[in-house]
Amino acid sequence: MSNSNAVANGVAGAGGGIIAQIITYPLQTVNTRQQTERRAKRILTSASTSPTPTPTALVQILQVIKNEGWGGLYSGLKPSLFGTAASQGIYYYFYQVFKNKAESIANSRKNKGRGDGSVGMFSWLIVAALAGSLNVLFTNPIWVLVTRMQTHTQAERKIREERKESMAREVANSDQSSITLLHDNMAKLDSLKPTPYGTIHAAQEVYREAGIRGFWKGIIPTLIMVCNPSIQFMIYETSLNRLKARRNKASKPGSNTSATAFETFLLGALAKLGATVSTYPLLVVKSRLQAKQEIGGNSSLRYSGTIDAIMKMIRYEGLSSFYKGMSTKIVQSVFAASLLFMIKEELVKAYVLMAHKSHLFLSNLRKIR
């Protein structure tokens, strides 16, 4: 496959990613808030009440609509769409380039009498890992801004709650007038609406906190998470090749053996499900590092780096914190990946068909001349 097809795959991947992102973005926003919700475990006494259960994704979506309007579900959508287009475009372009190279090496080995010309699982992993690593290095700053924008309202609410607790402690043993003033101040805090928070504001905040390095927060778990698309594409390519091989054996020569849009959708869902379940804890760590650190309220829930985040999450919140919002993520990512694969493959087919027709047209035009 030529480099022009690598470009076609890059453009098709970007287009499919944008469509899938728009459709599933509300679930992504809620999932990011679930991942970055930090609550330290508390020892319950006989007089204490049980912890409030985490609301379901649907309940949280309705809460966001009620408190913030529909716009709250789409916080950070613009940079997210840009990030998706850039991410999918970069990933699919380099994935196709490295895939072409892997297939060329496999064919070369076959010509030398080694192997059957097919690309093995390990090679698929390397191809996906190389493409994923380049994608991460180029696009991480975009996702830092998206995470900040998705969790901005949540962060403000946490800061407001801490201020209220601090005010309550200050007047715990005061007179009635001080208590009345406290209630008035708390009412004012409750009436405050989230401040406008755009891409420029988010970028300025990240730069103030950590300088240029802040835009690459979470880069270590994100690079490790390259194994997510690696696992995803290994499952997808292996399943697709097996489907085609089975169909080739059962079909007549010259018949169409390519996968249908629905089959591609199902294979994409299967691949993303396996990848998401195996790498989800890293996604939670990445989101927490990229979110505003004041969101945690106290120093035990603020993180200086990847190892610090992992150790504090285990110590203060338990292992279950690594799987917060996983059910929401599975629904969102599997559906988005299925749509992406289906749309991307259909766009590539359309490109190949148009290129073929253009080639025939030009050939006929030359014959006429």
C-alpha positions as CSV (number, residue, x, y, z in Angstrom):
1,M,0.0,0.0,0.0
2,S,1.4,3.4,-1.0
3,N,1.9,6.5,1.1
4,S,-1.2,8.0,-0.5
5,N,-3.2,5.3,1.2
6,A,-1.4,6.2,4.5
7,V,-2.7,9.7,4.0
8,A,-6.2,8.3,3.2
9,N,-6.2,6.3,6.4
10,G,-5.0,9.3,8.3
11,V,-7.8,11.5,6.9
12,A,-10.4,8.8,7.3
13,G,-9.3,8.1,10.9
14,A,-9.6,11.8,11.7
15,G,-13.1,12.1,10.2
16,G,-14.3,8.9,11.9
17,G,-12.8,10.1,15.2
18,I,-14.6,13.5,15.1
19,I,-18.0,11.9,14.4
20,A,-17.6,9.3,17.2
21,Q,-16.3,12.0,19.6
22,I,-19.3,14.3,19.0
23,I,-21.8,11.4,19.6
24,T,-20.2,10.1,22.8
25,Y,-18.7,13.3,24.3
26,P,-21.3,13.7,27.1
27,L,-20.3,10.2,28.4
28,Q,-16.6,11.2,28.1
29,T,-17.2,14.3,30.2
30,V,-19.0,12.4,33.0
31,N,-16.4,9.7,32.9
32,T,-13.5,12.2,33.4
33,R,-15.3,13.7,36.3
34,Q,-15.8,10.2,37.8
35,Q,-12.1,9.4,37.4
36,T,-11.0,12.7,39.1
37,E,-13.4,12.6,42.0
38,R,-11.2,12.1,45.0
39,R,-12.6,11.0,48.3
40,A,-10.3,9.6,51.0
41,K,-11.5,6.5,52.8
42,R,-12.9,7.3,56.3
43,I,-13.1,4.9,59.3
44,L,-16.8,4.6,60.1
45,T,-17.9,4.7,63.7
46,S,-21.2,3.3,65.0
47,A,-22.6,6.8,64.9
48,S,-21.4,7.6,61.4
49,T,-23.4,7.1,58.3
50,S,-22.3,4.9,55.3
51,P,-20.6,6.7,52.4
52,T,-22.8,8.2,49.7
53,P,-22.9,5.8,46.8
54,T,-21.5,7.2,43.5
55,P,-24.4,8.1,41.2
56,T,-24.7,6.3,37.9
57,A,-23.6,7.9,34.6
58,L,-27.2,8.7,33.6
59,V,-27.9,10.4,37.0
60,Q,-24.7,12.4,36.6
61,I,-25.6,13.5,33.1
62,L,-29.0,14.7,34.4
63,Q,-27.3,16.5,37.3
64,V,-24.9,18.3,34.9
65,I,-27.8,19.3,32.7
66,K,-29.8,20.6,35.7
67,N,-26.8,22.5,37.3
68,E,-24.9,23.6,34.2
69,G,-27.2,23.2,31.2
70,W,-26.4,21.2,28.1
71,G,-23.2,23.2,27.7
72,G,-21.8,21.5,30.8
73,L,-21.8,18.1,29.0
74,Y,-19.8,19.6,26.1
75,S,-17.1,21.5,28.1
76,G,-13.9,21.4,26.2
77,L,-15.5,20.0,23.0
78,K,-13.7,22.4,20.6
79,P,-10.1,21.5,21.7
80,S,-11.3,17.9,22.1
81,L,-12.5,17.8,18.4
82,F,-9.2,19.4,17.4
83,G,-7.3,16.9,19.5
84,T,-9.3,14.0,18.1
85,A,-8.7,15.0,14.5
86,A,-5.0,15.5,15.2
87,S,-4.7,12.4,17.3
88,Q,-6.5,10.1,14.9
89,G,-4.9,11.6,11.9
90,I,-1.4,11.3,13.3
91,Y,-2.0,7.8,14.7
92,Y,-3.6,6.4,11.5
93,Y,-1.0,8.0,9.2
94,F,2.0,6.6,11.1
95,Y,0.1,3.3,11.8
96,Q,-0.3,2.8,8.1
97,V,3.3,3.8,7.3
98,F,4.6,1.3,9.9
99,K,2.1,-1.3,8.8
100,N,3.3,-1.0,5.2
101,K,6.8,-1.5,6.4
102,A,5.9,-4.5,8.5
103,E,4.1,-6.1,5.6
104,S,7.0,-5.3,3.3
105,I,9.4,-7.0,5.7
106,A,7.1,-10.0,6.0
107,N,6.9,-10.4,2.2
108,S,10.7,-10.0,2.0
109,R,11.1,-12.8,4.6
110,K,8.6,-15.0,2.6
111,N,10.6,-14.5,-0.6
112,K,13.7,-15.7,1.3
113,G,11.9,-18.8,2.4
114,R,11.2,-17.6,5.9
115,G,7.6,-17.3,7.1
116,D,4.3,-17.3,5.1
117,G,4.3,-13.5,4.4
118,S,1.8,-12.6,7.2
119,V,2.5,-10.1,9.9
120,G,2.5,-11.7,13.4
121,M,0.9,-10.5,16.6
122,F,4.1,-9.1,18.1
123,S,4.7,-7.1,14.9
124,W,1.2,-5.6,15.1
125,L,2.0,-4.6,18.7
126,I,5.2,-2.9,17.7
127,V,3.5,-1.1,14.8
128,A,0.7,0.2,17.1
129,A,3.1,1.1,19.9
130,L,5.3,3.2,17.5
131,A,2.3,5.1,16.1
132,G,0.8,5.6,19.5
133,S,4.0,7.0,21.0
134,L,4.4,9.6,18.3
135,N,0.7,10.5,18.7
136,V,1.1,11.0,22.5
137,L,4.2,13.2,22.2
138,F,2.5,15.5,19.7
139,T,-1.0,15.7,21.2
140,N,-0.7,15.4,25.0
141,P,-0.9,19.3,25.5
142,I,-4.4,19.2,23.9
143,W,-5.7,16.5,26.2
144,V,-4.3,18.3,29.3
145,L,-6.5,21.3,28.3
146,V,-9.5,19.1,27.6
147,T,-9.3,17.4,31.0
148,R,-9.1,20.8,32.7
149,M,-12.1,22.1,30.9
150,Q,-14.2,18.9,31.5
151,T,-13.4,19.0,35.3
152,H,-13.4,22.8,35.9
153,T,-16.9,23.0,37.4
154,Q,-16.1,20.0,39.6
155,A,-12.9,21.6,40.8
156,E,-14.7,24.9,41.6
157,R,-17.3,22.9,43.6
158,K,-14.6,21.2,45.6
159,I,-12.8,24.4,46.3
160,R,-16.1,26.0,47.4
161,E,-16.9,23.1,49.7
162,E,-13.5,23.4,51.4
163,R,-14.0,27.1,51.9
164,K,-17.3,26.4,53.6
165,E,-15.7,23.8,55.8
166,S,-13.0,26.3,56.8
167,M,-15.5,29.0,57.6
168,A,-17.5,26.6,59.7
169,R,-14.5,25.6,61.7
170,E,-13.6,29.3,62.3
171,V,-17.0,30.1,63.9
172,A,-17.6,26.7,65.6
173,N,-17.6,28.2,69.1
174,S,-18.7,31.8,68.2
175,D,-21.8,33.7,69.1
176,Q,-25.1,33.8,67.2
177,S,-24.3,36.8,65.1
178,S,-21.2,35.1,63.7
179,I,-23.2,31.9,62.9
180,T,-25.8,34.1,61.1
181,L,-23.0,35.7,59.1
182,L,-21.6,32.3,58.3
183,H,-24.9,31.1,56.9
184,D,-25.1,34.3,54.8
185,N,-21.6,33.8,53.4
186,M,-22.3,30.1,52.7
187,A,-25.5,31.1,50.8
188,K,-23.4,33.5,48.7
189,L,-21.0,30.8,47.9
190,D,-23.8,28.4,46.9
191,S,-25.3,31.1,44.6
192,L,-22.0,31.6,42.7
193,K,-22.1,30.2,39.2
194,P,-19.0,28.6,37.6
195,T,-16.7,31.2,36.1
196,P,-16.3,31.2,32.3
197,Y,-13.5,28.8,31.4
198,G,-12.2,28.6,27.8
199,T,-9.2,27.1,26.2
200,I,-7.0,30.2,26.7
201,H,-7.9,30.4,30.4
202,A,-7.1,26.7,30.8
203,A,-3.8,27.1,29.0
204,Q,-2.8,30.1,31.2
205,E,-3.7,28.2,34.3
206,V,-1.6,25.2,33.3
207,Y,1.4,27.5,32.5
208,R,1.1,29.3,35.8
209,E,1.1,26.1,37.8
210,A,3.9,24.2,36.1
211,G,5.3,26.2,33.1
212,I,5.7,24.4,29.7
213,R,6.2,21.1,31.4
214,G,2.6,21.3,32.7
215,F,1.3,20.6,29.1
216,W,3.0,17.2,29.3
217,K,1.5,16.2,32.6
218,G,0.5,12.6,32.7
219,I,2.9,11.8,29.8
220,I,4.4,8.7,31.6
221,P,1.1,6.9,32.2
222,T,-0.1,8.1,28.7
223,L,3.0,6.6,27.1
224,I,2.5,3.4,29.0
225,M,-1.1,3.5,27.8
226,V,0.2,3.2,24.3
227,C,-0.4,-0.5,25.0
228,N,-4.1,0.3,24.9
229,P,-4.3,0.9,21.2
230,S,-1.6,-1.7,20.7
231,I,-3.8,-4.3,22.3
232,Q,-6.8,-2.9,20.5
233,F,-5.3,-3.1,17.1
234,M,-3.7,-6.4,17.7
235,I,-7.1,-7.9,18.6
236,Y,-8.7,-6.0,15.7
237,E,-6.2,-6.9,13.0
238,T,-5.9,-10.5,14.1
239,S,-9.7,-10.9,14.2
240,L,-10.1,-9.2,10.8
241,N,-7.5,-11.3,9.2
242,R,-9.0,-14.5,10.6
243,L,-12.4,-13.4,9.3
244,K,-11.0,-12.7,5.8
245,A,-9.0,-16.0,5.7
246,R,-12.1,-18.0,6.7
247,R,-14.2,-16.2,4.1
248,N,-11.5,-16.7,1.4
249,K,-11.6,-20.5,2.0
250,A,-15.4,-20.6,1.8
251,S,-15.9,-18.2,-1.2
252,K,-15.4,-18.5,-4.9
253,P,-12.4,-16.9,-6.6
254,G,-12.9,-13.2,-7.4
255,S,-15.7,-12.7,-4.9
256,N,-15.7,-9.9,-2.3
257,T,-14.2,-11.1,1.0
258,S,-14.0,-7.7,2.8
259,A,-15.7,-7.2,6.1
260,T,-19.1,-5.5,6.2
261,A,-19.6,-2.2,8.1
262,F,-21.5,-4.1,10.8
263,E,-18.8,-6.7,11.1
264,T,-16.2,-4.0,11.4
265,F,-18.3,-2.3,14.1
266,L,-18.4,-5.6,16.1
267,L,-14.7,-6.3,15.7
268,G,-13.9,-2.7,16.8
269,A,-16.2,-3.1,19.9
270,L,-14.4,-6.4,20.8
271,A,-11.0,-4.9,20.4
272,K,-11.7,-1.8,22.4
273,L,-13.4,-3.7,25.2
274,G,-10.3,-5.9,25.7
275,A,-7.9,-2.9,25.6
276,T,-10.0,-0.7,28.0
277,V,-10.4,-3.3,30.7
278,S,-6.7,-4.1,30.8
279,T,-5.4,-0.5,30.8
280,Y,-8.1,1.5,32.7
281,P,-6.1,2.1,36.0
282,L,-3.5,4.0,33.9
283,L,-6.2,6.2,32.4
284,V,-7.5,7.2,35.9
285,V,-3.9,8.1,37.0
286,K,-3.4,10.2,33.8
287,S,-6.7,12.1,34.3
288,R,-6.0,12.9,37.9
289,L,-2.5,14.2,37.0
290,Q,-3.9,16.4,34.3
291,A,-6.9,17.8,36.3
292,K,-6.5,20.8,38.5
293,Q,-4.8,19.6,41.7
294,E,-6.9,21.7,44.1
295,I,-9.7,19.4,43.2
296,G,-8.7,17.1,45.9
297,G,-9.0,19.5,48.8
298,N,-6.0,18.4,50.9
299,S,-2.4,17.5,50.2
300,S,-3.1,13.8,50.6
301,L,-5.2,13.9,47.4
302,R,-2.8,16.1,45.4
303,Y,-0.1,14.5,43.2
304,S,3.4,15.5,42.3
305,G,3.9,12.8,39.7
306,T,2.9,9.3,38.5
307,I,4.4,7.3,41.4
308,D,3.1,9.8,44.0
309,A,-0.4,9.5,42.5
310,I,-0.4,5.7,42.5
311,M,0.9,5.5,46.1
312,K,-1.6,8.0,47.4
313,M,-4.5,6.5,45.6
314,I,-3.7,3.1,47.2
315,R,-3.1,4.6,50.6
316,Y,-6.0,7.0,50.9
317,E,-8.7,5.6,48.6
318,G,-7.9,1.9,48.1
319,L,-7.5,-0.1,44.9
320,S,-11.1,0.5,43.9
321,S,-10.1,4.1,43.1
322,F,-8.3,2.8,40.0
323,Y,-11.6,1.6,38.5
324,K,-13.8,4.7,39.2
325,G,-16.2,5.2,36.3
326,M,-15.0,2.1,34.4
327,S,-18.5,1.0,33.4
328,T,-19.1,4.5,31.9
329,K,-15.8,4.3,30.1
330,I,-16.5,0.9,28.6
331,V,-19.8,2.1,27.2
332,Q,-18.3,5.3,25.9
333,S,-15.0,4.0,24.5
334,V,-16.4,0.8,23.0
335,F,-19.2,2.6,21.2
336,A,-16.9,5.3,20.1
337,A,-14.2,2.8,18.8
338,S,-16.9,0.8,17.0
339,L,-18.2,3.9,15.3
340,L,-14.6,5.0,14.5
341,F,-13.6,1.7,12.9
342,M,-16.8,1.4,10.9
343,I,-16.7,5.0,9.6
344,K,-13.0,4.9,9.0
345,E,-13.1,1.7,6.9
346,E,-16.1,3.0,4.9
347,L,-14.3,6.3,4.2
348,V,-11.1,4.3,3.1
349,K,-13.3,2.1,0.8
350,A,-14.9,5.3,-0.7
351,Y,-11.4,6.7,-1.3
352,V,-10.1,3.6,-2.9
353,L,-13.2,3.4,-5.2
354,M,-12.9,7.1,-6.2
355,A,-9.1,6.6,-6.8
356,H,-9.9,3.6,-9.0
357,K,-12.6,5.4,-11.0
358,S,-10.2,8.4,-11.4
359,H,-7.5,6.1,-12.7
360,L,-9.9,4.4,-15.2
361,F,-11.1,7.8,-16.4
362,L,-7.6,9.1,-16.9
363,S,-6.6,5.9,-18.7
364,N,-9.6,6.2,-21.0
365,L,-8.8,9.9,-21.6
366,R,-5.3,9.0,-22.7
367,K,-6.5,6.3,-25.1
368,I,-8.9,8.8,-26.7
369,R,-6.1,11.2,-27.3
